[in-house]
Structures are given as structure tokens and as C-alpha cells.
Amino acid sequence: MSFSLEGKAFAVIGGSGFNQFPELNIHETSVIETPYGLSAPAVFGTLSGSDVVFLPRHGDGHALPPHRINYRANMWALHSVGVAAVLSVNAVGGIRSDMQPGSLVLPDQIIDYTYGREHTYFTGDEAGVEHIDFTEPFDPSWRSALIHLAERNQHELIAGGVYGCAQGPRLETAAEIKRFERDGCDLIGMTVMPEAALARELNLPYASLSVVVNWAAGLSPGAITLEAIYQQLESSIEDVKSFVEAFARSVGDSPPP
Ligand code: HPA
């Protein structure tokens, strides 16, 4: 693995249906105070010998819709506790024909359709102005390490894809999905932005493990039901956890440098 955590913890950001991680050997849970307000409760623990910080982005009880999440506080908190990398778990709708419900995808690109979110630390004046490079929105070597791990463990993972980030909280119209497809989106979700850009502003390696929980609007007959989404999430989150556990184990197994 060319990517090294250098003995530090890695973070997992939990999304819809993944607000708790009871498999962690939990040492402490704390809400972290940041210059941007309070983070979601960060859970510090170990998993298969590796240090993990688990942060459910919507809060404990999925209290916050995607546009009201304090992304700046969450990412600042993870940076301030010194994690080496962030694996963000995002529930999404599938657009590309091979990204059916149940698929796990590690996207490599983003198109951002969100608006009105606090999306940068560089707000001018004392905070300064900086234009980060975002050509590759997900950290390439962190992604490669995860892809490599999936191959080694025969975890089914689709490597690559364009994540369209919609504002929500409503789901899309069928016409919007056709437009996103014409734009080149393979997946549609609501939470990867501004998270990915904030991670880059903090120089924090970031990748998204996108969990396809439904066909995007208009791609299957009838309405999308929350019931079906939650049913899919329940089984997919088990796959996500086993992926994270395998990663934790592989970190624990690495010989010291
Ligand atoms: N659209 C946007 N966000 C989502 C979807 C969807 O279809 N499914 C899960 N998150």
C-alpha cells in the first residue's frame, strides 16, 4: 500500500443509516468545539487494532438534513484531532446502469449542484483567500489504497464514477436525473459537498464510499420510497462495515516502517 497512515487514526464519516458503529471498541465520545461551531459527536475507538474516529455527520439520531449539516465544524474537528485520512460514507441513488442498489462505489469525480452551504474556510479578510486545486476531488493515493484493499479481499467495489451532489432534502425529478446523466453523473447524493472541498482545504486525504440505495428518479417504475431506501441501507451498511473492518485489519497487520 503506497498510502500510509503513519501510525495515526483514520476517520469514518457515517451517513444515513450509519449513525452508530457499535463494533468499535469505544474509548470516548465528544462533541468538538471549533471556530465554526460544534461538530457532530466524534466517537474515538479502536477496530481490529487500529485507531478510528467515527463521526456520524447527521448527528446521533439523523437530526440534520444535508443542507444543515455543519460540514466546516465536522471537518475541522477531524483535522484538529489529527486523523490521517477520511473515509466518507454516502448514501446515493444510482444513475449508471451498473450502479444498481446494493453497489458500493468509490467515485473519482464530483459535480456540485449544491447552493447556500458554508463551503469554504477561506472566506476572505483575516481568514484569507486561497484557491485550492480540485482537479482530482478525492485523494488519488488514498483511493488507490482502498481499491487495492478491496481487490485483495475480494470485496465488490466499483472503482470510479462521477458523484453529482444535489441540494436536497427532496429527491430529484425524473427530468433532473436525465439532465444529470447528460452532464456525466453516474451517482446522485446530497452530502459529499462541501465535505470533499473542505477536506482538501485542510489537506486531509478524503475518499467517498458511496452506497447505492435506490435507482435515481425515473430509472425504475414508480416512486422512490423511504422504506425501500432504509431496507437497502440496512444490508448495505453491513458491507460497508466489513470493508472498514478489513481496512482496519490491514493497517494493524502492516509491518512497522
Ligand atoms: N438522490 C439524492 N440523494 C440520494 C438518493 C437519490 O436518489 N438516494 C440516496 N441519497
Boltz pocket constraint, residues with backbone or C-beta under 6 A from the ligand:
constraints:
  - pocket:
      binder: B
      contacts: [[A, 91], [A, 92], [A, 93], [A, 94], [A, 166], [A, 170], [A, 171], [A, 172], [A, 188], [A, 189], [A, 190], [A, 211], [A, 213], [A, 214], [A, 215], [A, 216], [A, 217]]
      max_distance: 6.0
